[in-house]
Each structure stands twice: as structure tokens, then as C-alpha cells.
Amino acid sequence: MISKNVLITGAVKRIGKEISEHLASKGFNIALHYNSSKKEALELQAKLINSYPLQKFKIFHCDLSNEFELEQFIDKVMNCFERLDVLVNNASVFDPGIIRETDVNLYNQQMDVNLKAPFILSRDFVLNNKKGLIINFLDTRISGYSSSHAAYCISKVGLAHLTKMMALECGPNIRVNGIAPGASLPPEGKGQDYLDNLAKKTPMKIPGGLKPILLSVDYVLSNGNLTGQILYCDGGEQLL
Ligand SMILES: NC(=O)c1ccc[n+]([C@@H]2O[C@H](COP(=O)([O-])OP(=O)(O)OC[C@H]3O[C@@H](n4cnc5c(N)ncnc54)[C@H](OP(=O)(O)O)[C@@H]3O)[C@@H](O)[C@H]2O)c1
């Protein structure tokens, strides 16, 4: 079997770490991207090498809000992996603020990390690889109009649009799909009750956790005809 190579952004904590461990268990070689979490990156790399000694796990630093680092990033990864089969645009910032509270810095940070970086990384992925799959991490909030995280939501709406636009431009050799979780892990400083309270309002009533996300990743990977689709993993929250 030919082994496959994946680049995962924000790969060493929370949802990104779960995806990394999941794809490692499926035989992928992984380019593990991090920004501030070097210690966690080294720990995860060591753990994966120990568990899967025949696979390749390399860590890469990049501040995705830094244009210079962003423009160089895929080249750095390609120097090490030669070919990438999958790009998972998972890294994100999630800062609250209604429109009236949003200053230019907050706005730019959400747009830079959540939209501009996936745009440029996806462009470079396509320019450097003949075939492949891009998975963009969105958010169930793209279906609503709450402005509690206005700039964040607009950045994810843009990324959802990019998902479909790119699927149209880049088929048949490159597939592009989105995964839109609902509240799956509590933000830093909040606990399980935060998730439980949010989930009570959804059709499924209890939080789905990480499993629906990993099942969706598997589905997108295995369904070779799927492109331009957004899979909601939110217990029906997008219907509210
Ligand atoms: N958690 C949820 O319940 C939930 C719900 C809906 C949607 N989502 C989406 O699912 C994805 C993963 O969620 P999450 O909660 O696990 O994400 P997260 O913890 O908020 O962020 C993931 C990673 O993004 C990286 N990152 C932030 N700023 C960066 C920058 N300037 N440059 C490079 N990397 C940067 C961080 O890496 P370092 O730690 O290395 O700095 C961080 O570990 C996100 O796209 C999110 O929007 C999550």
C-alpha cells in the first residue's frame, strides 16, 4: 500500500490533535503544524513516532497571520514530504465580539488565520500536487446570523464559500469539502456544562463530542466522488 501524506494545521491540541492521532492510526504520514504550542508539538510527535515507527511525523512552525511565513509554508512542507495527499485547514482563532465591538485588529486576526491562511495554503497545495483532498474546518454558526462572534463567523462563511468555489475550479483531481462542527469542545476556561447547556437547544439534545467529527473526516476521505460539500457535525444546530 502506498502511504499517504497529510498536512494538518493547528495539529497538536484539541480537535487538531484528535485528527492527527486518528489519521496516524489509519497509516498516514503527518506534517504537524503548530504556532505557539511547541511543547505539545514535540510531545505529540514523540508519541506518534513511538506508536507508529514506520510512519513519518514532522513538526512545522508557522504563524498563519504572518504573510511572510504563510507564503513560505507549503514549500517548507513539500521539501520534507515531496507530495501531499490531504490538507486539513483546522487552525483557527475564535474571538467574541458583536459588530459594534469589533476593532480592526480583532477583525484582521480572524480573517488572516481563518480565511486568508486556508486560501493561500489551499492555493499552494493545488499548485504543488496533481491530486488530493482539502478539508476545511468551518462552524455550524455559518448557517445563522448571530453576531456574538461577528468577525469569526464572517471568516468561516468566507471559508465555506471558498470550499465550493475551489471544488468547482479544481476538480476532478482535487476534491474540496468542509466540516462544520457545533460546540464540540468547550473553549479554554469553560467546562462540560457549557457544552451541555448549548446542546439542550439542539434537536439531538446532547453534545456529540469529537466522534461525529472523526466519522465525517473518514467519510470525506473515503468518498472519492464527494466535493464541494459541507458536513455539519452539530446535532442539528444549523436548523435553529
Ligand atoms: N471546538 C469546537 O467546539 C468547535 C466548534 C465549531 C467549529 N470548530 C472549528 O474546528 C476547528 C478546531 O477547533 P478547536 O477548538 O480545536 O481550535 P482551537 O483550539 O481554537 O485552535 C486550533 C489551533 O489553531 C492554531 N492557531 C491559532 N492562531 C494561529 C496562528 N496565528 N497561526 C497558526 N496557528 C494558529 C493554534 O495552534 P497553537 O496552539 O500551536 O498556537 C490552536 O491550537 C477550528 O477551525 C474551529 O473553528 C470548533
The ligand as an SDF file (V2000), in Angstrom:
LIG
                    3D

 48 52  0  0  0  0  0  0  0  0999 V2000
  -14.0840   23.4880   19.4530 N   0  0  0  0  0  0  0  0  0  0  0  0
  -15.3160   23.4750   18.9690 C   0  0  0  0  0  0  0  0  0  0  0  0
  -16.2750   23.0830   19.6630 O   0  0  0  0  0  0  0  0  0  0  0  0
  -15.5730   23.9380   17.5540 C   0  0  0  0  0  0  0  0  0  0  0  0
  -16.8750   24.2690   17.1680 C   0  0  0  0  0  0  0  0  0  0  0  0
  -17.1050   24.6890   15.8590 C   0  0  0  0  0  0  0  0  0  0  0  0
  -16.0600   24.7680   14.9530 C   0  0  0  0  0  0  0  0  0  0  0  0
  -14.8000   24.4500   15.3540 N   0  0  0  0  0  0  0  0  0  0  0  0
  -13.7190   24.5680   14.3760 C   0  0  0  0  0  0  0  0  0  0  0  0
  -12.9210   23.3910   14.4400 O   0  0  0  0  0  0  0  0  0  0  0  0
  -11.5330   23.7150   14.3030 C   0  0  0  0  0  0  0  0  0  0  0  0
  -10.7640   23.2240   15.5250 C   0  0  0  0  0  0  0  0  0  0  0  0
  -11.3460   23.7600   16.7070 O   0  0  0  0  0  0  0  0  0  0  0  0
  -10.5110   23.8800   18.0770 P   0  0  0  0  0  0  0  0  0  0  0  0
  -11.4650   24.3930   19.1010 O   0  0  0  0  0  0  0  0  0  0  0  0
   -9.7540   22.6310   18.3210 O   0  0  0  0  0  0  0  0  0  0  0  0
   -9.4980   25.0680   17.6490 O   0  0  0  0  0  0  0  0  0  0  0  0
   -8.6050   25.9890   18.6070 P   0  0  0  0  0  0  0  0  0  0  0  0
   -8.1640   25.2080   19.7840 O   0  0  0  0  0  0  0  0  0  0  0  0
   -9.3190   27.2740   18.8670 O   0  0  0  0  0  0  0  0  0  0  0  0
   -7.3810   26.3380   17.6350 O   0  0  0  0  0  0  0  0  0  0  0  0
   -6.6600   25.3080   16.9730 C   0  0  0  0  0  0  0  0  0  0  0  0
   -5.2470   25.7500   16.7630 C   0  0  0  0  0  0  0  0  0  0  0  0
   -5.1960   26.8930   15.8990 O   0  0  0  0  0  0  0  0  0  0  0  0
   -3.8650   27.3610   16.0000 C   0  0  0  0  0  0  0  0  0  0  0  0
   -3.7310   28.7850   15.7150 N   0  0  0  0  0  0  0  0  0  0  0  0
   -4.3580   29.8330   16.2930 C   0  0  0  0  0  0  0  0  0  0  0  0
   -3.8190   31.0030   15.8320 N   0  0  0  0  0  0  0  0  0  0  0  0
   -2.8370   30.6680   14.9500 C   0  0  0  0  0  0  0  0  0  0  0  0
   -1.9170   31.4150   14.1670 C   0  0  0  0  0  0  0  0  0  0  0  0
   -1.8470   32.7590   14.2070 N   0  0  0  0  0  0  0  0  0  0  0  0
   -1.0610   30.7310   13.3850 N   0  0  0  0  0  0  0  0  0  0  0  0
   -1.0870   29.3900   13.3450 C   0  0  0  0  0  0  0  0  0  0  0  0
   -1.9130   28.6270   14.0730 N   0  0  0  0  0  0  0  0  0  0  0  0
   -2.7870   29.2690   14.8660 C   0  0  0  0  0  0  0  0  0  0  0  0
   -3.4040   27.1070   17.4320 C   0  0  0  0  0  0  0  0  0  0  0  0
   -2.1240   26.4790   17.3860 O   0  0  0  0  0  0  0  0  0  0  0  0
   -1.0660   26.6430   18.6010 P   0  0  0  0  0  0  0  0  0  0  0  0
   -1.7590   26.0440   19.8030 O   0  0  0  0  0  0  0  0  0  0  0  0
    0.1090   25.8930   18.1640 O   0  0  0  0  0  0  0  0  0  0  0  0
   -0.8180   28.1250   18.7460 O   0  0  0  0  0  0  0  0  0  0  0  0
   -4.5080   26.2010   18.0040 C   0  0  0  0  0  0  0  0  0  0  0  0
   -4.0300   25.1150   18.7450 O   0  0  0  0  0  0  0  0  0  0  0  0
  -11.4700   25.2370   14.1270 C   0  0  0  0  0  0  0  0  0  0  0  0
  -11.3680   25.5540   12.7700 O   0  0  0  0  0  0  0  0  0  0  0  0
  -12.7930   25.7280   14.7110 C   0  0  0  0  0  0  0  0  0  0  0  0
  -13.2430   26.9470   14.1190 O   0  0  0  0  0  0  0  0  0  0  0  0
  -14.5420   24.0420   16.6320 C   0  0  0  0  0  0  0  0  0  0  0  0
  1  2  1  0
  2  3  2  0
  2  4  1  0
  4  5  1  0
  4 48  2  0
  5  6  2  0
  6  7  1  0
  7  8  2  0
  8  9  1  0
  8 48  1  0
  9 10  1  0
  9 46  1  0
 10 11  1  0
 11 12  1  0
 11 44  1  0
 12 13  1  0
 13 14  1  0
 14 15  2  0
 14 16  1  0
 14 17  1  0
 17 18  1  0
 18 19  2  0
 18 20  1  0
 18 21  1  0
 21 22  1  0
 22 23  1  0
 23 24  1  0
 23 42  1  0
 24 25  1  0
 25 26  1  0
 25 36  1  0
 26 27  1  0
 26 35  1  0
 27 28  2  0
 28 29  1  0
 29 30  1  0
 29 35  2  0
 30 31  1  0
 30 32  2  0
 32 33  1  0
 33 34  2  0
 34 35  1  0
 36 37  1  0
 36 42  1  0
 37 38  1  0
 38 39  2  0
 38 40  1  0
 38 41  1  0
 42 43  1  0
 44 45  1  0
 44 46  1  0
 46 47  1  0
M  CHG  2   8   1  16  -1
M  END
$$$$
